[in-house]
Amino acid sequence: MPRMLRHGSSVGADLPPDEAVTVDAPDGPMADALAALHAGDRGPAAALLAGTRERAEWERRSTYVTQLAAAALHSPGWLDDWLDESPEDPDAVLVKAELCVHQAWEIRSAARARDVAPEQFQAFFALLGDAVPVASAAARLNPTDPVPWQIALTHARGSQASREVFDAYWAEAVARSPHHYGCHAAALQYLSEKWYGSHGEMFAFAERAAESALPGSKLHALPLLAAVEYVVVSDDPRQSPVERARIDAAVERGLELSTWYEPGDPDAADFRNHLVLMLILHERWAEALEVFRAIGVRARTYPWAYLGEPRTEFVELRSGVRMQLASRTPLFSRPGRAPAAPAAPSGGPSGGPSAGDSSAGGPGQPRALVIAAAPPHQVAEAALMCGVSLRIAPARPGTSYVELVPDPAPGRRAALAREDRLTAAAGSFTTGEKWPALVLRRSGPRYGLSLLQKGTETAAHQWDPVAPVTDHAAASATAQALAAAFSVRDARPLVALLRGADSPGARQADLVAALGLPPLPAGFGSQDEVLRSVPGAQLLARRGVLRGIRDSLSTDLGTPAIPVPRSRGWWRVRVGGLAVLVPASVYAWATTPDCYRATIPTLASLFLANQLRTARRAHRD
C-alpha cells in the first residue's frame, strides 16, 4: 500500500483519462457518415460502402456494414428509404442482411442457451429465417464479396446449422477471400466448444490460419481469440484441457502482431483488447500497460462483455494494472519512463492514425463542469478534503458552478480515483449533503451527464451521434431520477431530450434548462477553465487531510476567501456578546489582582471582534 500511494499517480500517468475511453467507436470517415445519417443524409454512408466494394476492401467493408447495421437497429428509417429507392443496391441489401441477423441476436441476447426464455428462442429463429433470402440476395448482387458469407457463418451458428452447411458456407467464404479476418472469426465461434466444436478443434483451426497468414495479418490474432474463449468463456476448461504452451504461444504471437500497428490504430483495437486481457490473467503487468498505451481510448465490447459492463471493466482493469506496477516499484525509486512505441516493420500494414489524431475520429479533449444545487460557500466547505483543486463560481441564487483546475502534481487520492477527477470530487463533496450535483461532460461529438447524490451516482446518460438511440425504459429511469433530484414535476420532456442523438449539445443545454438550472457558461466544451471569467469565481486549492480538517474550522475557504453569508441571528449573538465582554474585561483588569481571570474575557472579546471584522470585510467585498 505505501508503494501504491507513492507511485500510483505516476505509473501510467501518460494514459488517456478514463472519461475519454469509448467502446466500439468508429473511425473518422464512418463517424462522419453516422453523424450524417442521424441528420437525415445517407449519402456519406452509401459512398463509403460503395468505395469498399469497388476497391475490394473486404475487411473495412465488414467493419462498416456491422456499424451501419448497429445504427439501423433502433432507427431503420434511412435504410428502408434506401431499399425502397434502390432495392437491388448490393450495399443496402448487405446492410439489411446484417441487420436481420443483428436483430435476431439482440432478441436472443448473449446469454447461454439455458438462460434464454422459450419465447426469445421463438422470435430468434423467426428472425433468422427472415434473414436467409436477404443474405442470399446480397451474395447474388455482389458475387465476389466475402462479407455475405461472413453473415451466413454467423447465421449458421444461431440457426444450429449442421456441419455440412457450415462447411459449404466456409468454402464459399475462402473462395472469395482466403485470408478474410471477419470470416475466420465467425468460423472460430462456430467451432468453439460452447457452440458446435471443441477446444482442440478451435485451437487447431486458429493455428492453421495463423501459420498460413502473411506477416502483419490479423489472422495471427486468431489463436489469441481462441485462448480467450478457452480461459475466460468456457465453463470448465479442465474437462478438455489445452496445453499451456499453446496459450502462451498465442499470447506471444499477439504481442508480435501488435508491433505491426501504430498506437491507437482502430484496425488493431479488436485483438489488442483480447491481448491485454490475457496479459492481465498471466500477471504480465508491464506488458499489459504497454498494450493499454497502444489501445489508447479504443475499448471494444469483447472481451470485456464476458466480465461485465465493457467500459467499466476496461477502465477498472487498466487502473488495476497501474496499481500492480506501482506496488512492485521500490518505495524510494522512481518508476521508469514509458518506452517509445515500436515502429511498424517495413512491409507491414500502413500505420493507422494515432490515438490523438482527430482525423481518425478520436475523441476531443474531454471537458466537464458541475452544477451544484448549493451556494458557493456550502460547496467549498463540503469540498475541503476532496483531494483536487477546484474553481467555484456563483450561478443563480442557491446554485454554483464547479470545474477542475489542472494540477501538475495530482494528489494520491485523485490518482487512485476510479472515475474522472471531477466526478470523483463531486462524489466526495456531495457525501452527507442534502443537495445534488449534476456533472456535465463534453468530449468531441459526445455529450454526457452524471447525477451525484449523497456521494453516489444515481443516474447517467450520454448523447452519442454514432450510437443507437437510448431505449425508452432507460431514458425514463434517468429522467425520473433527474426530476426527483431537482424537483421537476413532469419528467416526460426530459425523456424526449434524452432519447435521440441529433444535436447533442443542444439537447444537453435544453435538459439543463428543463431542470431549472442555470445555463452553461459560455465556452464550455471548447475552452479550458471557463469559470475564470465568471464574476465571483474563487479557487479552492487542493488540501491534505490535516489541512482540510483545520480549514474546515475556519472561514478561509478559498483564494481569495469565499464569503460565507451570515444570518441576522449570527450578528446579534456576536455583537451582544461583545457588548457584554468588553466592559467585563475592562472591569476585570481594573479591579481583579488575578490576571488569569481578566485574560479570559479579554481573549473572548478579541475572538468575537475578529469574527465580526472578517465577516464585515467579506460582506463589503
N, C-alpha and C positions, 0 to 999 in steps of 0.2 A: 504493500500500500504506500509506504513512503516513496518508493521509486515511481509509482504511478502518479502520485501527487506532484512529484518534482518534474517528471519528464512528459506527463500526459499531454500537456499543451504544446510541446514542441515536436513530438513524434507524429509524423503525418500532417503537420500544420499546413503543408502545401496542397493538401487535397481540397477539392471544391467543397463549399459549405453544404451542409445537409439539405438546406432548402432549395439548392439548385439541382438536386438529383431528380431525374424524371424516369418514368417507366415506359419503355417502348416508344420513345419519342421518335418521330420520323426525321429523315434527313431534310436538308434545306429545300430542295425542289418539291418534295412531297408535302412538307409542312405548308409551303405556299399554296400548293394545289388544294389541300384540305381546307385551308382558310378560305380559299375562293369558293369551294363547294358550299360551305356554310353561308357564304354571301350570295349563293344562287348561281354561280358560274362554274360549270363543269369543264369548261374549255381547257384549263391547265392540266387537269387530271387526265382528260382524254388524250392530250398531246403527249404527256409523259408515257402513258401506256403504248400509244402508237409508236413512240420512239424506241421503246424496248423491243417491240415486235419487229420493227424494220431493221434494227441493228442486232437482233438475236441476243439481246442481253437478258438471258433467261433467269439468272439469279436475281437481278434487280427487278425483273418483271414479277417474279414470285413474291418478293417483298412488297412491291407496290399493290399488287392485287389483294394481298392479305390486309393491308392497311385500308384500302378503299372499301373492302367488304366490311371491315370493322366500323368504318364511318357510316356505311349504309345500314348497319344493323338497327339503329334507332331512328334514322331519318332517311328512308329509302326513296323519297320522292324524286331526287335528282336522277337516281339510277332507273326508276320506272319511266321517267320522261325520256331518258337517253334510249332505252329499249323501244319505247313507242315510236321514236323518230327513226331509229336505225336498228331494227330487230335482228339484222344479220351482221352487226358490227362485232368482230371477234373479241374486241377488248371489253365491250359492255357485257356480252354473253359470258365471258370468262369471270368477270367480277360477280355476275349473278350466280354462277355456279359455286364460286367460293362462298358467297353469301348464304346460299341454301344450306351448305354443309355447316357453315358457321352458326346459323340459326338453330340447326339440329343439336349441335354440341352445346349451345348456350342453354337449351332446354334440358338436356340430359345432365349437364354440369360435369365437372372433372372428378366427381366422387367415384369411389369403387362401385361396382355393379350392385353389391349387397346393400348399398346406401341410397340407391336410386329408386324412387317410387314407381309402381307399375304404370300409372298414368303418364309419368315422364317418359318411360320407355316407349309407350304407345305413340306419343307425339314425336319422339325422336326418330323412330323408324318411319313414321309417315313423312316427315320432312326429308329424310334421306331418300325415300322413294321419289319424292318430287324433284330431287337434285339430279337424278340419273339422266333424264332427257336433256337437261340444261348442260351438264358436263359433256355429254355426247355431242351436243351441238357445238360447244367450244372447241372440242377436239377436231370436229369436221371442218369448222370455219378456218382453222389455222393448223394444218396437218403437221407442221414441223415444230410446233410448240410443245415442250415437255410439261408445262405448268398444268394443263388439264389432267395429265396423268398423275401429277402430284396430288391434285384434288381427288382423283379416283383412288389413289392409295389410302388417303385419309378416309374416304368413304368406305373402302373395303374393311378397314379396321372397325368402324362403327356399325356397319351392316352385318358383321360376323361372316364375311365372305370366306369361302373355302380357300385352301392354299392354291388350288388350281387357278382360281380367279385372281388371287394376289399375284401369282407368278406371271399371268398374262398381262396384267397392268404393269408389272415391273419390266417386262420385256419391252413393252411399248415405250415406257419412260426412257430406258437406257438406249433404245434405238435412236431416240431423238437427241439425247444429251447424256453421254455415258458418265459424266462427272458432275451432274447437277446435284448440288448440296441439298436443296429442298426435297427432292425425290428420295434421296438417301436417308434423310432424317425421318421422313414419313414412313419409309420401309423399316427403319430401325425400330420404330414404335410398334409396328405390326409384329415384328419378330421378338419383341421383349416378352419376358415370362408373364407379365401381368396381362398380356393380350393372348397371342396365339403361338408364341415360340418359347424359348428358354434362354437362360443367361448365357449358356455356351454358344447357342446359335446366334444370339445377338452380338456377342463379342467377336465371333468368327466373321460375321458379315462386316462389322465395323473395321476390323483389322485388315481384311482383304481389300476393302475400298481404300483405306489409308495407304496400303502398300503400293497400290497401283496409281495413286494420285500424283500429280505434279507437285514440285516443291512450292509451298505457299498456298496450296489449295485448302479450302476449308474442310475438305474431306478428311484431312488429318485430325480434325476435331471429333470425328465420329466415335473413336474409342473412348474419348473423354465423356461424350454423351452417354455411352453405354455404361461407363463407370458410375455416373450419377444415378442412372436407372438402377444399377445393382446396389450401390451403397446407401442411397438416400430413399429411393422409392419402394424397393422390394420389401415385402412383409418380413421375410426371414431369410437373408442370404445364406445362412448356414445350411439350409435344406439342399441347395445345389450350389456349393461354393465355387468361386472363381479364384484362380491363383492370384496371390497378392502381386506377383511380378507383372501380371497383365494390367492391373490397375495402376501400378507405379509407372509402367511404360506409357500408359495413356496420358498420365499427368505430364510426364517429360515431353511427350510429343506435343501436348497442348502448349507447354512453355516455349518450345522451339517455334511452333506456329505463330505464337503471339509476337515474336520478334520480326515477323514479316510485315506487320501492320503498324502504322503510326499510332501514337497515343490518341485516344478519342475517336478512332476510325469506327463509324457505325457498322461497317461490314464485319468487324471483329467483335462487336459488343456481345453477340449471342454466345459464342464459345468462351469468351473471356469471363463472362458471368458464371458459366459452369466451371471454368478453370479455377477461379478464385474460391469457389465453394469447396472444391476438392482439396485445394491447398490448406484451407482452414481446417478441414476434417483431418488432414495429415499433420496439423500443427506446424506448418511451414510458414511462420508468421511474416518473416521479412519478404519472402517471395510473394505472399498474398498481398502485402502492402504495395509492392511494385505493380501487381496486376490491377489493384484498385486504382492506382495512379493512371494506368493505361486505359481503364474503363472510363475514368472521368465521371461525368454525370449520367452516363447512358446505362442505367439499370434495365433489366429485362424481366418480364413476368416469370419466365422459367430460367433457372431452377428455384427461384425464391418462393414461388407459389406453393412448392412442395412443403415449405416450412411454415408459411403463414402469409400475412399481407406482404406482397413483394417489396414495396418501397421501405416499409418498416424493417423487414428482415435485412435488406441490403444495408441500410444506414446503421442499424444496431450491430451487425456483424463487422462492418467496417470500423466502427468505434471500438469493438472488442479487439480487433487486430491491433489497433493503435495501443490499447491498454496492455495487451500481452507483450508487445515490444517494449513499452515503457517499463513494465515490471521486470524486464530482463536487462535493462540498461543499468550499469553500476551507478550507485547513488550520486557520486561526486564526479561523474564524467558527463560529457555532452553527447547526445545522440549524433550519429554520423549524418552528413547531408545526403539527400537523395541523389543517387547517380543519374547521370543524363540518360534519357530514353535511348534505347538502341535504335540505330537506323535500319531501315528496311534493306535487306540484301538486294544486290543488283539482280534483276531478272524476276523479282517477286512482284506482287500486285502493286499497282501505283498506290502510294500512301494516301490515305483518306485525310480529311480535314482534321485539324486538331480540335481538342475538346472546347477550346475557347473561340473557335472560328465561327463568327456569326453567319457566314455564308453557308455553313453546314447545318444551320438550323439550331445551333447550340443556344441554350437559354441566355438571356441577357443578364446583366448584373442584378442579382436579387436585391430588392429593397423592401423594407417593412416599416410599418407605423402602427402604434397602438392608440386607440381612442378609449380612455378610461372614464367611467361614469363617476368621477370624483374630482374635486378641485385639486390644483397642483400641490398644495401643502400636504394633503392627505396621501396623494400618490408618493410624494417624496418621503414622508415618514414611513410608509409601508415598504419603500424600495431601498432603504438604507443598507440593507445587507443582502441585496440580490446578486452581488458579485460582478456587476458590469457598470460602465459609465453610461448615464442616460441624460438626454436633454428633455426637459419637461416644459410644456408651454400651455398657458390657459387657452381654452377654446370657448364654447358657450358657458354661461354660469353653471357650475357644478360638473363640468367635464374638462378633460385635459388631453392634450396630445403628448405622446411619448415616443422618442426614437432612440436608437442605439448610437452611441458615439464611438467611432473607431478607436480601438486601443491597441497600440503596437505590441504590448505585452499583456495579453488577456490573463485574468486570474485563473487559478486552478479549477474553481467551480464552473467557470464559463467554459473551459476546455473540456470538462468531463460531462457537460450537459448533453442530453440525447437530442433535444430539439435545437432549432436555431436559437441564437443567444437572446434575441428579443422575446421570442415566445417563452423561453425558459425564465427570463426576467419577469414577464407578465404572470407566469405561473407562480413565481416567488412573491411578487408584491400583491397579488390578489388572495394569497393564502390567509385565511382568517378574516377577510374583509367581506362586507355585505354587497359591495358594488362589483359589477362585472367589467371586463376589459375585452375589447374587440381588436384582434391583431389582423391587420390588412397587409397583403403581400402583392408585389408585382415583380415578375421575373420574365422578361421578354414578352411573349404573347400570352402568358399565363397569369391569371389574377386569382387570388385566393383570400380566405379569411379563416380565423380560428376564434372561437368564443371561450374565454377563460373565466371560470367562476370558482372561487374558493380554492384556487391553485390547481384546478382540474380543467382540461379541455373538454367541454361539453358538446361542442359542435364544430364542424369544419366543412369547408367547401372550396372547390377550385373550378374556375371557368377556364377551360382549355379549348381553343378553337379547333384542335385536331383530335379531340377525344369525343367518345359517344356522349349524347345528352344524358344528364343525370336523370334516373328514373323518378317517378312521381313520389314513391314512398320515401326514398332517401331525402329528396328535396323537402317534403312535408315535415319530416322529423327535424331537419335542420332549421326550417322556418319556425316551427313551434318552439324550439329551444331559443332562438333569437328573439322571438316575440315575447316569450316569458321573461327573458333577461332584461329587456328594455321596455317592458310594459306597453307593448303594442297589442291592441285588441284583436285585429283581424290579420291573420298570418297568410291569407291567400295571395295578396300582392307580393309577398316575399317569395312564395313558391314560384310564381311566374318569373320573378327575376333570377331565381336560382336555376330554373330549368331552361337551358339554352346556352350556347357558347358564342353566339354572334355578339360583337361589340362588348367584349368582357370588361373593358374599362368603364364604359357607361353603365353596365349592369352593376358593377361594384359600387360606383358612386351613387346610383339610384337606390341601391339597397341601404347604404349608409343614411341617405335622406329619409327613406321609408321607416327606418328605425328611430327617427327623430334625433339623430346625432349630428354634430357639426360637420360641415363639408370638409373634404380632404384638402390639405394645404396645397397651394399652387406649386407645381414642380414635382409632386410626389410621383415616383415611378421613373422619372427621367433625371432626377438630380439627387445627390447625396446630401444628407443633413438639411432637409428642407425647413426644419424648425429654427434654424439660425436667424432667419429674418422675421420670425413671428414675434410681435411685441410681447414682452414679459417672459420670454423663454429663458430658462435657467439651466445651468449644468449641474448635475448631481454626480460628482466624481465617485469612481469605484472605491469602496472601503473594505478593509478587512473586517473580520468578525468582531474583534475587540473594539476597533474604532467605531464600527456600526453601532455597537451597544452603547458606547459612550455618547455618540452623537444623537442617539435616539432620546437621550435625556436632556438635550439642549434644543435651541431653536435655530441653529445654523444648519439648514437643510440643503444648501446649495452654494454655488459660486456665481454671482453674489447670492446672499441668503434668500430663499424663497419665503415671502412674507406669510405668516400664519395669522389669519384673521382672528381677532379676539372679541368675545361677546361682551355685552354691557356688564353682565354679572362679573366677568373676569376683571374688568376695570374697577368696578365698585369695590370688590373684595380687596384689591391691592391698594387702591387709594385710601380706603378706610383703614386698612392695616397700617399703612404708612402714617396716617394721621394719628394713630394711637401710639405707634412705636417711637416716632421721633421725639415727642415730649417725654415719653418714658425713658428714653436714652439720655436726654439732657438732664432730667431729674436724677437718674441713677448716677451719672458722673458727678453731679453737684453734691449729692447727699450721701452716697454709699462709699465707704472706705474700701470695700471689696471690689476691685476692678473686674473680677470674673463676672459678677452679676451685671455690671454695666456693659460688658462686652457682648453678651447675648442679644439684648435688644438692638444694640448698635449694628451688629452683623446682619440681623434680620432686616433692619431698616435699609441697609446698603443693598441687600439682595433684592428687596422689593423695588427699590429705586432703580436698580439696574434693569430689572424686568420691564418696568414702565418706560424707561428711556429707550430700550431696544425695540419694544413694541411700537412706541410713538414714532421712532425713526423709520421703521418698516412701513407703518401706515402712511407716513408723509411721502416716502419714496414711491 
